[in-house]
Amino acid sequence: MRRALVWVPFALVVALGLLVVGELVLRTAIPRELAGTVTAVDRRTEDQPGVDDVWFVTLDGNREVRVERPIGERLESGDEIVKTAWSRNLHVNDEEVRLSLSPEARASLWFVPLIWLLAGGLTLATTRPSEP
């Protein structure tokens, strides 16, 4: 029973890692379907202006969507955009723009598995039977 309980923290580390990666990927425009006319582009500063700014694009119908910095800097009011969900291609006024994951999302895709390996190794080390 005690050995089984040691795996609970490992399961929590895995679950939290999945939440982190999922949240960072979902913050990008890649998983979203986008279609409409841009009515506003808004840059909101956070702790470090110019470094961790957040960009929002408002489409006709007052739908506000968070986008990555390169997209926010490129779009302006009146632009027509079209993108299917999970596509890495955004069409802006019939011009194709290639999308990529944010630096944070890319970093999480290698950092979180490293944390899982470390947590798994520590879990395995604590579940080995002790020598008499």
NORPE-V877898 format. One record per backbone hydrogen bond with DSSP energy under -0.5 kcal/mol. CO is the residue of the C=O (numbers start at 0). NH is the residue of the N-H. Records with the same first field share a line. If there is no record, write none. Layout:
# NORPE-V877898
CO->NH + NH
This chain:
# NORPE-V877898
0->4
1->5
2->6
3->6
4->7 + 8
5->9
6->10
7->11
8->12
9->13
10->14
11->15
12->16
13->17
14->18
15->19
16->20
17->21
18->22
19->23
20->24
21->25
22->26
24->27
28->31
29->85
31->33
33->82
35->80
36->59
37->77
39->57
41->43 + 55
42->44
43->53
46->48
47->50 + 51
53->43
54->66
55->41
56->58 + 64
57->38 + 39
58->61 + 62
61->63
62->58
64->56
66->54
67->70 + 71
68->72
69->73
70->74
75->78
78->37 + 80
79->92
80->35
81->90
82->33
83->86
87->89 + 98
89->91 + 96
90->81 + 92
91->94
94->91
96->89
101->105
102->106
103->107
104->108
105->109
106->109 + 110
107->111
109->113
110->114
111->115
112->116
113->117
114->118
115->119
116->120
117->121
118->122
119->123
120->124
121->125
122->126
123->127
